[in-house]
Amino acid sequence: MNNMNFQVNLQGIIDLLSNHLYSDPGVFIRELLQNGIDAITGRKRLGHTFEGQIKVELFTSTPRRMSFSDNGLGLTQTDIELFLARIGSSIKKENLDTSDDFIGHFGVGILSCFVISEEIVLITRSAVSEEGLEWRGRPDGTYSLKTLTKKVPIGTTVYLSAKPEYEEYFEYYQVSNLLNKYGEYLPTPIVLSEDNYNMNINESSPPWLMSKKEAMEYVERTDYSTPIDIIPLHSHLGGVTGIAHILPYAVSLQDEKKHRVYLKNMLLSDKMSNILPSWAFFVNSIINTTSLKPTASREGFQENDLFHAVCDELGVCIKRYLIELVDKDMDLFQQIIRIHYVSLKTMAVEDDALYELFIRHLKFETSYGDMKMDDILKDHTTILVTASLDEFRQIARVAKAQELMVINGGYVHDLDLVRNLTQVEPHITVEVLDILKFSNRFEELDNEDHALTQPFLKYASHLLEKFQCQPLVRWFEPSEIPVMYNTNQEVNFFRLTEESEKVANPLFSDIVLVIKDELYEKPYAKLCFNYNNVMVRKAMESSDLTLQKASIELFYTQALLLGNHPMGPEELRLMNDSLLHFMNRGFENANGALQ
Ligand SMILES: Nc1ncnc2c1ncn2[C@@H]1O[C@H](COP(=O)(O)OP(=O)(O)OP(=O)(O)O)[C@@H](O)[C@H]1O
């Protein structure tokens, strides 16, 4: 059996890189910068004393050309054959103990130059050799190599000439933008020149080395908004230093996160979403790492164990900042809570220490309006919390009139936050409200009134059975509310199955029947009549059965309408009929009075 080699189609690989791996043709600048920086690092490791420098020169020829030079390690003929001309092999991963010093290691970066240039010409002299070499690589996979007779300095210069459709990537403004974007904070000086005009690209100090004041001003300049504060970020494991700036406006968990991340001072991505824990959406960050490993596209990190550990460590920095802030600057802490309460609630749910720290400062919607937990706890030792927003809306007004403190647990995390209260405040009782039993809390009628109301309730029960609703009567405030309709998801679901059953084909309706019969004992919504309401009393005391029927139907449909509950065709018809009934009665009475 013969062992054969795979054949590699270089043009296909270039197409793969340009169309699928790299998001922008401009990444060739990043790859060349990285090769230059790595070469300078490599030469320094040899013990050479020299000032590293990268020089980029633009030529206004046709087609446009550019050269990219460094005074780094250079390449010997063997290096060229082993690493440059061999796709996927890199000198930087050969030597494992030094590989951490370098930015590149996949051995494909240089190919990005073929996206914008027909040919790569590389003039090089190795730091360990006297001879200069010229390598010409072409996208069809062929290359030539020759020894130069004239002496060249140690280092490497790459010459590129623009493909017609990529001329703009050779223009001054574009190249300076790209150099600036990727290399602004690289420690090695980068000079861009055209027609004898030289510009230093990287003279600024990186934000992660700035003082807090400088970092505030920096974010203000770059983001056009003043951050609330700066949080220093460090991760020992990931060799990370950075800053997180607290956004001065509210953002949601779903908003796109845009953390700016540098690898060994070179920009890796300006829209990384997952380097911080998901709850930290109230900050944007700028961080530099020396240890995380990039993906081959160099636009993100490999999401390995180290990456997740770094993410956790950065989360701890943010938590620690908030814990210290509570002691140091309560006003600032309150300001952060006011704007970013959703983020902070998410943190409090996840972390017991933060829960204890935050809970009294967090705001909740209650039957008394929006209130801070601290204020809620001042006056209440028993707290009711609803399981959903819909349930809260059904009872908020009535609960307040009964002087009941009910918290809306329908917003994200609020139910969990309130339920956990007993762990930090043992004298507090928290009860998740059973909406269908809510009206049982109200005052019962005395025996005499109770007996009087029974025929009316029996009739109402008969009329409302088909709507899966059971009536009851209680005395409650406010007196203007004649009835309160309470339902929950289970009742709604059950009613939905009944509706489906009516319209479904036989097979489906059999399935629905099984679900209903097997899984559920039929749940009922509750319609609580208010004995404190004049109209309810009149309806109950009336001996006219048709009038009672119309009033029960009208009370019921009016309660649905006021509570924003969906009304089916049958209920709409009821409302219509009962209204017409009362109009008719009204006109008959009026006409009778006139005659
Ligand atoms: N300016 C340079 N000076 C010295 N050697 C270079 C230079 N540019 C490229 N090389 C050599 O060519 C090899 C291939 O470079 P290439 O950019 O394709 O990949 P890499 O930098 O090793 O890894 P990555 O794909 O992650 O960028 C390098 O490993 C290095 O040995």
PDBQT file of the ligand as one rigid body, heavy atoms in Angstrom, charges set to zero:
ROOT
HETATM    1  N1  LIG A 601       8.582  39.479   9.353  1.00  0.00    +0.000 N 
HETATM    2  C1  LIG A 601       8.982  38.221   9.586  1.00  0.00    +0.000 A 
HETATM    3  N2  LIG A 601      10.191  37.991  10.155  1.00  0.00    +0.000 NA
HETATM    4  C2  LIG A 601      10.611  36.736  10.401  1.00  0.00    +0.000 A 
HETATM    5  N3  LIG A 601       9.895  35.643  10.107  1.00  0.00    +0.000 NA
HETATM    6  C3  LIG A 601       8.711  35.796   9.524  1.00  0.00    +0.000 A 
HETATM    7  C4  LIG A 601       8.179  37.086   9.232  1.00  0.00    +0.000 A 
HETATM    8  N4  LIG A 601       6.972  36.915   8.652  1.00  0.00    +0.000 NA
HETATM    9  C5  LIG A 601       6.751  35.594   8.597  1.00  0.00    +0.000 A 
HETATM   10  N5  LIG A 601       7.772  34.923   9.132  1.00  0.00    +0.000 N 
HETATM   11  C6  LIG A 601       7.917  33.463   9.247  1.00  0.00    +0.000 C 
HETATM   12  O1  LIG A 601       6.922  32.850   8.465  1.00  0.00    +0.000 OA
HETATM   13  C7  LIG A 601       6.132  31.973   9.272  1.00  0.00    +0.000 C 
HETATM   14  C8  LIG A 601       4.711  31.975   8.767  1.00  0.00    +0.000 C 
HETATM   15  O2  LIG A 601       4.142  33.276   9.016  1.00  0.00    +0.000 OA
HETATM   16  P1  LIG A 601       2.576  33.460   9.136  1.00  0.00    +0.000 P 
HETATM   17  O3  LIG A 601       2.292  34.879   9.305  1.00  0.00    +0.000 OA
HETATM   18  O4  LIG A 601       1.950  32.785   7.954  1.00  0.00    +0.000 OA
HETATM   19  O5  LIG A 601       2.179  32.615  10.402  1.00  0.00    +0.000 OA
HETATM   20  P2  LIG A 601       2.512  32.835  11.943  1.00  0.00    +0.000 P 
HETATM   21  O6  LIG A 601       2.797  34.258  12.195  1.00  0.00    +0.000 OA
HETATM   22  O7  LIG A 601       3.534  31.840  12.360  1.00  0.00    +0.000 OA
HETATM   23  O8  LIG A 601       1.147  32.404  12.587  1.00  0.00    +0.000 OA
HETATM   24  P3  LIG A 601      -0.293  33.052  12.415  1.00  0.00    +0.000 P 
HETATM   25  O9  LIG A 601      -0.970  32.332  11.294  1.00  0.00    +0.000 OA
HETATM   26  O10 LIG A 601      -0.920  32.792  13.727  1.00  0.00    +0.000 OA
HETATM   27  O11 LIG A 601      -0.064  34.493  12.108  1.00  0.00    +0.000 OA
HETATM   28  C9  LIG A 601       6.303  32.488  10.679  1.00  0.00    +0.000 C 
HETATM   29  O12 LIG A 601       6.115  31.472  11.648  1.00  0.00    +0.000 OA
HETATM   30  C10 LIG A 601       7.745  32.971  10.678  1.00  0.00    +0.000 C 
HETATM   31  O13 LIG A 601       8.619  31.905  10.861  1.00  0.00    +0.000 OA
ENDROOT
TORSDOF 0
